[in-house]
Amino acid sequence: MSSSSEFSLSEAPQSARKGLLPIAMVLFSFTFFTGTMFAGGKLGMAFKFVDMLWVAAIGNSLLALYAAALAFIASRSGLNTVLMGRICFGEAGSRLSDFLLGFAELSDFLLGFAELGWYAWGTATAAIVLVRLLGLADGFSMPLMVLFGLGFSMMAIIGFKGLDVLSRLSVPLMFVLLLVSMYIATRDAGGLAGLAAVLPHETMTFSAAVTMVFGTFASGATQATNWTRLARSGRVAVIASVVAFLLGNGLMVVAGAWCAMVYQQADIVEVMMLQGLSFAAVVMLCLNLWTIQGPTLYNVSAAACHLLRSERRRSATLAAAGVGIVLAIGGMYEMLIPFLVLLGSIIPPVGGVIMADFWYRHRGSFPALGTTSLPRYNLTGLLAYAVGAVLACASPWIAPLVGIGASALCYVVLVELGARRRAPGQAGTEP
């Protein structure tokens, strides 16, 4: 599949649209991520069994609704998030040096940064855990990071077709392995009654826990439009998103927490070693990271193509893989939890602005790219994002919801204020 057929700079045509199964399978492979299980393990160390299930259910339900809302817009418009960002933040304004981040295109930088961070973490994790499981010398870590970083990029270069094929193999295997691990953990705990009797050894507030669950895939839900825009209908996009993010991401969170409660160990690979599943842990790690690293780097290349206004997705993919390898070698493995907290605050406000722009300013229909003149700087969108991000970072409540709600509300208010300053007959023009 050529890079141009991935529609890096244009709407996805109806001829390229796909049904529920291929969209759902790719999204499932996207949400089946080892990093989510590490985060879930933190819940298992901090909550009782029933409380953990409630936190996981609420956090993943909110995440699924957010993903579905953006998925519907993507399917309706045929645009991914970085292309929507051009409409919401302006043609040149999307490159504005905003005071929060300092440089680069707003939506492209944020989403590219988020996905590149995940790619670096996954690459480092694959190398470090493999060295640990096989008892290799520490000196093997760096060469393995380079090897995994380049190997993972091959699937992103192939594009949607390759991701679809790989997901049909890896998702069922991963699902079975998780169920086996959870069964062994339940048996070792003395059944569900034993699980319910386990007392937490760490502390975490409810709002912080929900924020962490949402943050595990806040960037992924925002970037999933790269595939949901290929859905045959809005209904297909919404169903695929809800199922993948509620069940897929939810299972990863719960599985990580479930096993962590029994063994008091948040690292799921270490848990599987304690369960006697060492070989399975290696297989799971490789398949799991292979399926997630492809879509992750695919997202980075989509953002890079839009940033550079280029269709050379393969070149962008290889360049992004190189940067990811450097970050992995630089120590990204140790930064997972701070990274999740950051993503849960600065990424969701982008979705809030997009939803407000689509439903309120454009009344449910984005203009076709190239058919209308976009403002160089949509300060309304940029200011609304900044307000949402600042309030999310400062909020003691659920940061992603604060960011989405604040940015959307601020955008609507600013659009209304702009409309009132213009003549009544001009109320529908660009802000």
N, C-alpha and C positions, 0 to 999 in steps of 0.2 A: 504494500500500500504506500503510495507516494505521500510525501509530506503535504503536498498541496491538497490532497483529498481529505485532510483533517480540518479544512476550513478555518485556518488560524486567524484570518483577518476578515471573515465574512460570515453571514448567516448560514446555518446548516440547511440545505434544501430539503424538500419533502422526499426527494428520491433517495436520500441517505438515511432516512428515518428507520428506526428499528422497533421491534415489539418488546413486550414486557420481559421475557426471559433473558435476552442478551443484555439489556440495560440493568436488570436486577442482579445478574450474575457478576457483572463487572463491578457494580456498587458493593455487592457482598464481598468480593475479593478485596476491595478498597477498605472496607471496615474491619476485616479480619486481620488485625494488626497486633503484633506482640506488644508494642508500646502501650496499647490500651489495657492489656492484661497487667502490665507493670503498675499502671495507675489504679486499676481495680484492686490490685494487691494492697495498696495503701488504704482503701476502704475496708478491706477485710481485717486490717490491723487496728482499725479505729472504731468499728461499729459492731453491735450485736447482729446476729444473722438476719432477723426480720427487719431491723432498721436499715441494714445494708441493702436489702432487696427494695425497700421503699426509695432509698436514695438513687439506686440504679434505675428504677422504673421512672421516677420523676425526671432525672437528668437526661435519660435517653429519649423520653417522650418529647421533652422540650427540644432536644437536638433534632429529632426526626421531623417535628413540625417546622422547624427552621429550614431544614434541608428540603422538605416538600414544598414550602412556599417559594423558595428560589428555583426549585426544579420546575414548577408550573410556569414561572415566568420564562425560564430558559426554553422550555418546550414551545411555549406560545410565540416567542420571538426568534428562536433559532440561534440565540447569542449565548456565549459563555460569560462568566463573570467579568473577565478583563475587557470584553467588548462592551458589556453593559456599563462598565466604569467609564468608558469614553463618553457615553451619553450623559451619565450622572455627574461627572467631574469636569467635563470639557475636553476638547481636542488637545489644547496645549495645557489646560489646567490640570489634566491628569499627570502632567510632568512637573507640576508646581512643587517647589521645595517647601513642604509644609513644616511648621515649627515643631511638630512632634517627632518626625522621623529624619528630617534633615536633608534628604535627597531622594531622587528617582521618582518615577511615576507613582502616584498614590496607590491605586488599586493593584497595579502590576508589581510594585515593590513589596507591598504588604503580602500579597498572595504568593509571589515568588519567594520571598524571604521565608514565609511560613513553611511552604512545601520543601524548600531547599534545606531548611533546618531539620525537617522530618527525614529527608533523604540522607543527610549526613549522620543523623542519629541511627537510622536503620543500618547504614553501611558499617558504622563503627560497632554496632551491636552484633551483627553477623560475624565480624572478624573476632571480636573479643570473646564472645561466648563459644565460638568454635575452638579457639585456642584453649579456653578453659576446659571444655568437654573432652578434648582429645589430649590434654596434658602437654601441649606444645610449649616451646620457649616463648617468652614475651616478645622476642624479636620478630616472630612471625606475624604479629598483629598488623604492623604497617603494610607489608606486602599484601596481606589478605584484604586489607581495606581497599587498596588499589585494585586488586583483582575483583572483589565484589562490586566496587563502584562502577567499574567498566562493564562487568557482566550484567548488572541490573539495568544499565542504560540500553542494552540491546532490545529489551522488551518495550521500552518507551519509544524507541525508534520505529519499531514495527507498527505501533499505534493500536487503535481500537480492536482490530481483528485479532492481533496477538494476545491482547489482554483478555478478550472474550474466551479464546481457546484455553489459555492458562487457568482462568478462573473456574472453568468447568471441571478441571482436574483437581485443583488445589482446595477449593471451598469444601467439597464433600469430605475429603481426607482430613482437613483441619477440623471440621465439625465432629467427625467420629472421634478423633483424638481428644478433643476437648471433653466430650461426653465420657470417654473412658477415664480420663484424669479426674473428672468430677466424681465419678462413681467410686474410684479408689479412695479419694479423699473422704467421701461420705462414709465408706466402710471403715476407714481408719479412725474416723471421729466417733464411731459408734452409732451411725445412723443420723437421721434428721434431728432426733432428740439431743444427740451429742453436739451437733452443730449449733443448735439453739442455746446450748449451755455454755458455749465458749465465750469468755469475757474478753473485751478489747484490751489491748496493751498500749495503745496510743490514743491520742485525742484529736478530734477534728470537728469543727462546727458543721451544722447541717448546710448552711449556705455555701461554705467553702467546699464541702463535698460535692454538692450539686454543680458548682462552678467547675470543679475539676472534671467531673463526668462530662459536662458540656464541652469543656475545653479540650478533652481528649481528641475530639474531631470537629471542633469549630471551624478550623481552616479547611478540613476535608469537606464538610457540608457546604461551605461557601464555594469551593472549587469543583464540587461534583457536577456543576452545570456543564463542564466539559463533555460529560456523557449524557446527562438528562436532556440537553438540547437536541440530542439525536433521537429522543423518544417520539414515537408515532403520534402521540396525543398527550395532552396535559394529564389525563387520567393515568396513563402508563407511567409518566414521569413521577407523579405523586405516589402511586402505589409502590413503585420500585424504590423510591427514596424512603418511604415510611418503613417498608419491610426491611430494607438493608440497614438503616440507621437504628431502628428500634430493636430489631432482632439480632442483626449482625453485630453492631457495636455493643448492644446490650449484653449479648452472650459473652463477648470478650471481657467486658467489665465484670460481670457476675462470675465468670469462670476464674478470673484472676483473684477476685475477692474471696470466693468460695474456698479455693485451695489455700490461700494465704491464711485464712482463719484456722485451718486445721494444722498447718505446719509452721505457722508464725514466720513465714518467708514470703516476701512480696515478689520475688523473682520467679516467674513461672517455669523457666528452664531449670532452675535449682530444684523447684518442687517436683518436676518430672524425674529428675535424677533421684530424689528421695523415694519416689514411687517405683523406681526400677525401670523407668521408661527412657533411659539415656539415649538409645539409638533413635527412638521415636522423637525425642526432643530435638535431635539434630535434624531429622527429616522435617519436623514441624517448623523449625526455625528457618531452614533454607526455603521451603515452599512458601511459608508465610511472608517472609521478607521479599521474596522474589515477586509475589503477587502484589504487594503493596508498593514496592520500590518502583515498579514500572509505571503505575498510575501517578505516583507522586512526582517522578521526574517528567512525566508527560504534562502534568500541570505546570511545572516550572518552565518547560519549553513553550507552552501556550502563552504564559505571561511574558516570556522573553521575546517571543515573536511579535506580540502586540507592542511591547515597549520599544522595540527597534523597527516596528512597522515592516516586518520581514516575513516571508513565507518559508524561510530556510529552517524548518523545524528540526531536522536531523543535526545540523550544525549547532543549533541552540541546545539541543539535548546533550550532545557530547561536551559542550562548554560547561553546561550546568553540572554534569556529572563530575567534571574536573574540579569545580569549586566545591561540590559536596565532599569529594575525597579529601580535599585540603581541610575542610571543617571537621571531618571525621577524625583525621590525624591530629587536629588541634585540640581534641578533647570534648566533642559534642556529646559523647556517651554519658558524661556526668551531669548534663544540664537538662534532663528530661522534665522534671517537675517545675523548675522555674520557667522553662520554655512553655509548658502547658498553661501556666498562669498568665504569661504574657499573651499568648495566642487567644485565650479566652476573653481578654480585655480589648485587644486592638483589632481583631479580625471581624467579629460580629457586627460592629457598627457599619462596616462596608455593606453588609446585607441589608441593614436597616435603611440606609440611603437608597439602595437599589429598589427595595419594595415600595418605599414612599414615592420614589420617582415614577415607577411603573404604574402604580395604582392611582396615585393622586394627581400627578402632573400630566401623565400621558394617558390616563383613563383606561389602562389595561392594554395598551398597544404601543410598543416602542416604534419610532420611525425607522424605516429601512436605512441601513448604513449607506451613505453616498447619495441619498435622495433629499436630504435636508441639511442645511448649514448648522453645524454645531458651534456653540460659543467657544472661544479660545479658553476661557476660564469660567467654569461654573462655580463661582465662589459660594453659592448656596450649598451645593453638595459638599465642597471641601470644608466649609465651616460646620455644617451639620455633622460630618464625620468626626471632626476634631472635638466637638462638644460631647458626642457619644463616647469617644475613646477616653477622654479625660474623666468623665463621670464614671465610666466602667472601672477604670484603674483605681479611682478613689472610693468606690462604693464598698461598704461592708456587706451588702446583699449579694444576690446572684449576678455577678459581673456581666456575663453575656446578655442576659435579659435587660439589664440597665443600659448597656451599650446599644442594643437594637432599638429599644423603645425610645431612648433619648435622641438618638440620631434621626430616627424616623419622625418623631414629633417636632424636633427642631427644623427638619427639612420642610415639613408641611407649614409650620409657622412662617418660615422665611419666604417660602413661595407665596403665601398669602400676603405678607407684607409687601413683597415686590409687586404683586398684582394690584394692590391698592394704590401704589405710587404711580402706576400707569393709567392710561385712559381706560374706561370700562371695556371698550371694544378691543383692547389689546391684551386682555387678561389671559389669553391662551398662549401668548408668545413665550419664547425662552426667557428664563430669569437672568 
